[in-house]
């Protein structure tokens, strides 16, 4: 699992747009898009700040929920 996957998973789960997250965090929409598409890797501090301050979820909980979601997807396939 990569940090961009986590950002995309939680952003979509909360119904936030890339533009919204970018504006709140103070980066460009392109930056968020690049992180989510894994063209670029966000820094650890970027991930922690976005997940905990914008998404309002503890980082360890967010990773666990992504892992559980991916496991359900694989089991259904």
Helices and strands as residue ranges (DSSP letters): H 3-13, H 18-25, H 29-36, H 44-49, I 50-54, H 59-76
